[in-house]
Amino acid sequence: MYYMLFYDYVDNYLERRDAFREAHLAAANQALQNGELKMAGAFTERPYSAALIFDVDDISVIERFVEDDPYVQNGLVTKWTIRPWNVVIGG
């Protein structure tokens, strides 16, 4: 089952992310290697936000990712949402 994880970031996200970026990317790369994360990236216009696409059987995998994410733990993420995604073409 595909899910999209959406992050909304603080306004000064670009100035604050450097201290946590390496750990955030390491966690995302680990999820990619585990076959859970398929794609991820940030939107390039304000308001700052990102989308991560997961393919997992259990939504708790994504919830754990969020809980452990240094961006979330350190207040860079103001809101996050997980939505099931019904892929019709591709995948």
N, C-alpha and C positions, 0 to 999 in steps of 0.2 A: 504494500500500500504506500502510495506517495503522500507526503505531507510537505507543506511549505511553512517554514518558520520565518516570521517577519520580525525584525528588530527596528524600533525607533530609537534614535540616538539623541543625546544631549546636543545643544547648539554648538558647544565648543569641543565636540567630539574629535575633530582633527588635531587640536592642540593637546588633548588628553590621552589619545590612544597609544602613543609610542611606548609608554611604560608597560603596557599590557598586550601589545600587538603580537609579540613573539609567542607568548603562551596561548593567546587566542588562536593564532594560526596553527600552532602545534596540535591543539585540541581538534580543530577542524580537519587537519590532515590525518589525524588518527582515526576520526570518524570516516573519512574518505577511504583509508586503507582497510577499515573494518567492513566496508561495503555499505555503510549506513547513509553517508552523505554522498550525494551525486553531484551537486553544484552549489556554489555559494558566491555571493558578491554583494558589493555595496552599490546603491544608486548614486549617481554622480551629481545630482542636483539637490539643493535644500528642499525640504527638510531632510537631514541625513537619516538614512535608513538602509536596511539590507534585507536580502532574502536568501534563505538556505533551503535547498530541496533535499529531503530525506526519502529513502525507500526502506521502510521498516515495518515489521508486523505489529510492534507494540509501541504506542505513542510515548510510553515512559522512557524509552531510549532518548527521545528528543528532550523530554523534560529534564532528564539527568544532564544532558549536554548543556542545556540552558543554566541549570543550577550551578554547574561547575565552570561555566564560561567566565574568565576574568573580566570581560567587558560588563557582564551582568553584575558580578560580585563587587565591582568597583564603581558602579553607578553610571557607566557610559550608556547603558540601555535604559531608556525611560519606560518602555512598554514592549512586550513581546506577545506574539500571537501564533498559535499553531493551527493550521487549517488543512483538512484533508483535501487532496487534489486528485481529481479524476482525470487521468491522462487519456485523451481520446486519440491523439495522433502522436507517434513517436514513442520513446521509452523502450 
